[in-house]
Amino acid sequence: MSTVRWLVTAGLVALLGAAPSPSPTPEPPPPQPPPVLDKADVDRAVGRLDATVTDLMKRTGVPGVSVAVVYEDKVVVVKGYGVREVGKAARVDADTVFQLASVSKPIASTIVAGAVGVEGWQRPVAPELPEFRLKDPWVSSHVTVADLFSHRSGLPDHAGDLLEDLGYDQEYILSHLRYESLAPFRASYAYTNFGLTAAAEAVAAEKNVPWEKLAEDTLYKPAGMNDTSSRFEDFAANPDRAHGHVKMPDGTWKPRYVRDPDAQSPAGGVSSSARDMAVWLRLQLANGELDGRRIVAEDALTLTHHPEAVASPPRAPAGRTGFYGLGWNVSYDDEGRLRLSHTGAFALGAHTNVTMLPGEQLGIVVLTNGAPAGVADAVALDFFDVAQTGEPSRDWLPLVNALYEQEADAGKSTTDFAKTPADATPAKAAGAYTGTYANDYYGRLTVAEENGGLVLRLGPEPQTYRLTHYDGDTFSFPTRGENAVGPTGVTFSPDGKTVRVEYLDQEGLGTFTRTG
């Protein structure tokens, strides 16, 4: 499921607003309407927060939540709910650090804006990142930081994520994206963690520092965000951290997995607390200033809020259009009011949301330590409903959660590998399948006989999967990792020269050729 493709990119934008048509070099957005919310409106929404969060946690079982609200440059709420880890007493508080998942992207765009200003967004990444190449040499030499931050490079959806699941590092992944087919450059949209990561790394390379240090020097230290980091090791070492949880088949939540997102640090690797995120919200809503100090140039930060690509075209004449800016979902409400948002989600145990109405000087961030169940988004949607109209327009949780469930189901195999066909053909002898196979993109695959059955090994430090026979030359194994899709098929060609791994073949790259 990765960082949950639909909602993270365009789904909430499509629900929340429409925008004018963008272009590769967009015009500034129209002047914003005067504010219509007052303190009483915000107080009303704030007053409902406790009940909303408590209710959603009870309905879903999500163990821990932390929330911050900023209004007119003041932190009006910063609070934790629930526990950091199921079965332990430690409570979530305002300083508990959570993995942000894709809410890292608007933070990364803030860092880039601070590091390179306006002009730096239009620099090609090739001179600074020679290992990063795309299939079309012309696109490779022309793709800019802005192109990659707005997901209009032509790379396919979530390109490179499966390589990360298999254990490949950032250098390998960025150097192998050249095998991915490209959609039309600057005329198509597909959400790519490693495209954005390449752009951020190119900026860091130009500054001759690692990305993690650039983040510290440009944003975290100047803003006093002392509990925020772009390194997994800092999150793991923090004693006040929220452990990721997944929902088990019996409905309980357990901290089963550890998600190390360092390979895609700019796109998904930030960890932070509600208190620190409130500081960042203040900076965003104050156009780059914080307590009278200029942290990020206003024009460079404002540029990140412009629509750059159509992320979700309207599905009906009156439907909403979703847009993506530079690390932000961008939309406009019925009054033409700018709304910026981003969702973050790890299937292995994190779900976050940030939403802002810059014209109203109002923003909220919601951090949770559970795999996406709709809570983070539903809290934000309910909050803005109540602030703007006095009451929630609907019960958001079923709608949002249904979208996550739909996304989770989308990648599953259409074959039910649990049911062997009644007329199944027996497999050949094990020796017909064992051996070594190679793939330019995914590297080496080996099949070996072990403990009376076959095992498949993939990745740089090979991950081992036990194969279960299905029918003839087709086997299956249960996938693992952030992008797991349940059982997937493994089909050997009749002559034994190739093997195709179904879930790795979404872009036609999943066939391995025997080498020994």
Residue pairs with C-beta under 8 A, 6 or more apart in sequence:
1 345
1 347
1 372
1 404
1 407
1 408
1 411
1 482
1 483
1 484
2 158
2 161
2 193
2 347
2 482
2 483
3 101
3 102
3 158
3 193
3 267
3 268
3 344
3 345
3 346
4 343
4 345
4 347
4 372
4 404
4 407
5 157
5 158
5 191
5 407
6 403
6 406
6 407
7 343
7 345
7 372
7 377
7 400
7 403
7 404
7 407
8 102
8 191
8 342
8 343
8 344
8 345
9 151
9 191
9 311
9 312
9 322
9 324
9 329
10 311
10 312
10 322
10 324
10 329
11 312
11 322
11 403
12 329
12 341
12 343
12 377
12 381
12 400
13 311
13 312
13 320
13 322
13 323
13 324
13 329
13 330
13 331
13 341
14 312
14 314
14 315
14 319
14 320
14 321
14 322
15 320
15 381
16 320
16 331
16 333
16 339
16 341
16 381
17 320
17 331
17 332
17 333
17 334
17 339
18 314
18 320
18 321
18 331
18 332
19 307
19 321
19 323
19 330
19 331
19 332
20 29
20 30
20 307
20 332
21 310
22 306
22 307
22 308
22 309
22 310
22 323
24 147
24 152
24 186
24 308
26 306
26 307
26 308
28 306
29 305
29 306
29 307
29 332
29 338
30 336
32 336
32 337
32 338
32 358
32 359
33 335
33 336
33 337
33 359
34 359
35 359
35 360
35 361
36 335
36 360
36 388
37 357
37 360
37 362
37 387
37 388
39 71
41 387
41 388
41 390
42 69
42 71
42 76
42 362
42 387
44 386
44 387
44 390
45 383
45 384
45 386
45 387
46 69
46 76
46 77
48 382
48 383
48 386
49 67
49 69
49 77
49 379
49 383
52 378
52 379
52 382
52 383
53 65
53 67
53 81
53 375
53 379
54 81
56 62
56 65
56 374
56 375
56 378
56 379
56 397
57 63
57 65
57 81
57 82
57 375
59 397
60 370
60 373
60 374
60 375
60 397
60 401
61 247
61 251
61 252
61 253
61 370
61 373
62 82
62 245
62 253
62 351
62 368
62 369
62 370
62 373
62 375
63 82
63 83
63 84
63 85
63 86
63 245
63 253
63 369
63 370
64 80
64 81
64 82
64 83
64 84
64 92
64 96
64 242
64 368
64 369
64 370
65 80
65 81
65 82
65 92
65 366
65 367
65 368
65 369
65 375
65 376
65 379
66 79
66 80
66 81
66 92
66 93
66 94
66 96
66 98
66 242
66 273
66 274
66 366
66 367
66 368
67 77
67 78
67 79
67 80
67 81
67 274
67 364
67 365
67 366
67 367
67 379
68 75
68 77
68 78
68 79
68 94
68 274
68 275
68 277
68 278
68 281
68 364
68 365
69 75
69 76
69 77
69 78
69 278
69 362
69 363
69 364
69 383
70 76
70 278
70 281
70 282
70 285
70 361
70 362
70 363
70 364
71 361
71 362
72 361
73 282
73 285
73 286
73 361
75 275
75 278
75 282
78 94
78 274
78 275
78 278
79 94
79 274
80 91
80 92
80 93
80 94
80 96
80 274
81 92
82 91
82 92
83 89
83 90
83 91
83 92
84 90
84 91
84 92
84 96
84 240
84 241
84 242
84 243
84 369
85 242
85 243
85 245
85 255
85 369
86 245
86 252
86 253
86 254
86 255
90 240
92 242
92 369
93 240
94 273
94 274
94 275
95 227
95 240
95 273
95 274
95 275
96 240
96 241
96 242
96 273
96 274
97 227
97 228
97 235
97 238
97 240
97 241
97 242
97 271
97 272
97 273
98 241
98 242
98 271
98 272
98 273
98 350
98 352
98 367
98 368
98 369
99 235
99 242
99 244
99 259
99 261
99 270
99 271
99 346
99 349
99 350
99 352
100 107
100 268
100 270
100 271
100 272
100 344
100 350
100 352
100 367
101 261
101 268
101 344
101 345
101 346
101 350
101 351
101 352
102 193
102 267
102 268
102 342
102 343
102 344
102 345
102 352
103 270
103 342
103 343
103 344
103 352
103 353
103 354
103 365
104 230
104 265
104 266
104 267
104 268
104 269
104 270
104 344
105 149
105 196
105 266
105 267
105 268
105 327
105 328
105 342
106 284
106 304
106 327
106 328
106 340
106 342
106 354
107 215
107 219
107 270
107 272
107 280
107 327
108 149
108 196
108 200
108 215
108 266
108 267
108 270
108 327
109 149
109 304
109 325
109 326
109 327
109 328
110 219
110 280
110 283
110 284
110 296
110 301
110 304
110 327
111 200
111 214
111 215
111 218
111 219
111 266
112 120
112 121
112 145
112 149
112 199
112 200
112 203
112 326
113 288
113 296
113 297
113 300
113 301
113 303
113 304
113 326
114 218
114 219
114 288
114 295
114 296
114 297
114 300
114 301
115 203
115 207
115 214
115 218
116 123
116 145
116 203
116 206
116 300
117 297
117 299
117 300
118 297
118 299
118 300
118 303
120 145
120 203
120 206
120 300
121 144
121 145
121 146
121 149
121 300
121 303
121 326
122 144
122 145
122 146
123 144
123 145
123 202
123 206
124 141
124 142
124 143
124 144
125 132
125 143
125 144
125 145
125 148
125 198
125 199
125 202
126 132
126 133
126 140
126 141
126 143
128 202
128 203
128 205
128 206
129 174
129 198
129 201
129 202
129 205
131 171
131 174
131 175
132 140
132 174
132 175
132 177
132 198
132 201
132 202
133 140
133 175
133 177
133 178
134 140
134 143
134 153
134 154
134 155
134 177
134 178
134 180
134 182
135 178
135 179
135 180
135 181
135 182
136 154
136 182
136 185
139 153
139 154
139 182
139 185
140 178
142 185
143 153
143 185
144 199
145 199
145 202
145 203
146 199
146 308
146 326
147 153
147 185
147 186
147 199
148 192
148 195
148 196
148 198
148 199
149 196
149 199
149 308
149 326
149 327
150 189
150 308
150 309
150 324
150 325
150 326
151 189
151 190
151 191
151 192
151 195
151 196
151 309
151 311
151 324
152 185
152 186
152 187
152 188
152 189
152 308
152 309
153 182
153 185
153 192
153 195
154 182
154 183
154 184
154 185
154 186
154 188
154 190
155 177
155 180
155 182
155 183
155 190
155 192
155 194
155 195
156 180
156 181
156 182
156 183
156 190
156 192
156 506
156 507
157 190
157 191
157 192
158 190
158 191
158 192
158 193
158 483
159 177
159 180
159 190
159 192
159 194
159 195
159 507
160 173
160 174
160 176
160 177
160 180
160 192
160 193
160 194
161 193
161 194
161 264
161 482
161 483
162 442
162 483
162 503
162 504
163 172
163 173
163 176
163 441
163 442
164 173
164 194
164 263
164 264
164 482
165 480
165 481
165 482
165 483
165 484
166 442
166 443
166 458
166 459
166 460
166 463
166 481
167 459
167 460
167 461
167 463
168 176
168 263
168 443
168 459
168 460
169 263
169 460
170 194
170 197
170 201
170 262
170 263
170 264
170 265
172 460
173 194
173 263
174 194
174 197
174 198
174 201
176 440
176 441
177 194
177 195
177 198
179 440
179 441
179 509
180 441
180 507
180 509
181 507
181 508
183 190
189 309
189 310
189 311
189 324
191 311
193 264
193 267
193 268
194 264
194 267
196 266
196 267
196 327
197 263
197 264
197 265
197 266
197 267
199 266
200 211
200 265
200 266
200 267
201 211
201 266
203 211
203 214
204 210
204 211
204 213
204 214
207 214
209 217
211 230
211 265
211 266
212 229
212 230
212 231
212 265
215 230
215 266
215 270
216 229
216 230
219 225
219 280
219 295
219 296
220 226
220 228
220 229
222 290
222 293
222 295
223 279
223 280
223 283
223 290
223 295
224 279
225 272
225 276
225 279
225 280
226 276
227 238
227 272
227 273
227 275
227 276
228 270
228 271
228 272
228 273
228 276
228 277
228 280
229 235
229 270
229 271
229 272
230 265
230 266
230 269
230 270
231 262
231 265
231 269
232 260
232 261
232 262
232 269
232 271
234 271
235 241
235 271
236 258
238 271
240 273
241 271
242 367
242 369
243 255
243 349
243 369
244 255
244 257
244 258
244 259
244 346
244 348
244 349
244 350
244 369
244 370
244 371
245 253
245 254
245 255
245 256
245 349
245 369
245 370
245 371
246 253
246 254
246 256
246 257
246 347
246 348
246 349
246 370
246 371
247 253
247 370
247 371
247 373
248 254
248 256
253 370
255 349
256 348
256 349
257 348
257 349
258 348
259 346
259 348
259 349
259 350
259 482
261 268
261 269
261 346
262 269
268 344
268 346
272 280
272 367
273 367
274 365
274 367
277 354
277 365
277 367
278 365
279 290
281 354
281 356
281 363
281 364
281 365
282 290
283 289
283 290
283 295
283 296
284 301
284 340
284 356
284 358
284 363
285 356
285 358
285 361
285 362
285 363
287 298
287 301
287 302
288 294
288 295
288 296
288 297
288 298
288 300
288 301
289 295
289 298
303 326
304 325
304 326
304 327
304 328
305 325
305 326
305 328
305 330
305 338
305 340
305 358
306 325
306 326
306 330
307 323
307 324
307 325
307 330
308 323
308 324
308 325
308 326
308 330
309 323
309 324
310 321
310 322
310 323
311 322
311 323
311 324
311 329
312 320
312 321
312 322
313 321
313 322
314 320
314 321
320 331
322 329
322 331
323 329
323 330
323 331
324 330
325 340
327 342
328 340
328 341
328 342
329 340
329 341
329 342
329 343
330 338
330 339
330 340
331 338
331 339
331 341
332 338
332 339
333 339
337 357
337 359
337 360
338 357
338 358
338 359
339 355
339 356
339 357
340 355
340 356
340 358
341 353
341 354
341 355
341 356
341 380
342 353
342 354
343 351
343 352
343 353
343 376
343 377
344 350
344 351
344 352
344 353
344 376
345 351
345 352
345 371
345 372
345 404
346 371
346 482
347 371
347 372
347 408
347 482
347 483
347 484
348 371
348 481
348 482
349 369
349 370
349 371
350 368
350 369
350 370
350 371
351 368
351 370
351 371
351 372
351 373
351 375
351 376
351 377
352 365
352 366
352 367
352 368
352 376
353 364
353 365
353 366
353 376
353 377
353 379
353 380
354 363
354 364
354 365
354 366
354 380
355 363
355 364
355 380
355 381
355 383
355 384
356 362
356 363
356 364
357 363
357 384
362 387
364 379
364 380
364 383
364 384
366 375
366 376
366 377
366 379
366 380
367 376
368 375
368 376
372 401
372 404
373 401
373 404
374 396
374 397
374 398
374 399
374 400
374 401
374 404
375 397
377 396
377 400
378 396
378 397
378 400
381 392
381 396
381 400
382 392
382 396
385 391
385 392
385 393
386 392
411 483
411 485
411 503
412 485
412 486
413 476
413 485
413 486
413 487
413 488
413 489
413 502
413 503
415 470
415 476
415 489
417 468
417 470
417 476
417 487
417 489
418 487
420 469
420 470
420 471
421 470
421 471
424 470
424 471
424 472
425 471
425 472
426 472
427 433
427 469
427 472
427 473
427 475
428 473
430 449
430 454
431 449
432 492
432 496
433 447
433 454
433 473
433 492
433 496
433 499
434 447
434 448
434 449
434 454
435 446
435 447
435 496
435 514
435 515
435 516
436 444
436 445
436 446
436 514
436 515
436 516
437 444
437 445
437 446
437 447
437 498
437 499
437 512
437 513
437 514
437 515
438 444
438 445
438 512
438 513
438 515
439 445
439 509
439 510
439 511
439 512
439 513
441 509
442 458
442 501
442 504
442 509
442 510
442 512
443 458
443 459
443 460
445 456
445 457
445 458
445 499
445 501
445 512
446 456
446 457
446 462
447 454
447 455
447 456
447 457
447 467
447 499
448 454
448 455
448 457
449 455
453 466
453 467
454 466
454 467
454 475
455 464
455 465
455 466
455 467
456 464
456 465
456 467
456 477
456 490
456 501
457 463
457 464
457 465
458 465
458 501
463 480
465 477
465 478
465 480
466 477
467 475
467 476
467 477
467 490
468 475
468 476
468 477
469 475
470 476
470 489
473 491
473 492
473 493
473 494
474 489
474 490
474 491
474 492
475 489
475 490
475 491
475 492
476 487
476 488
476 489
476 490
477 487
477 488
477 490
478 484
478 486
478 487
478 488
479 485
479 486
479 487
479 488
479 503
483 503
485 503
488 501
488 502
488 503
489 500
489 501
489 502
490 499
490 500
490 501
490 502
491 499
491 500
491 502
492 498
492 499
493 499
493 500
496 514
497 513
497 514
498 511
498 512
498 513
498 514
499 511
499 512
499 514
500 510
500 511
500 512
501 510
501 512
502 510
503 510
504 510
505 511
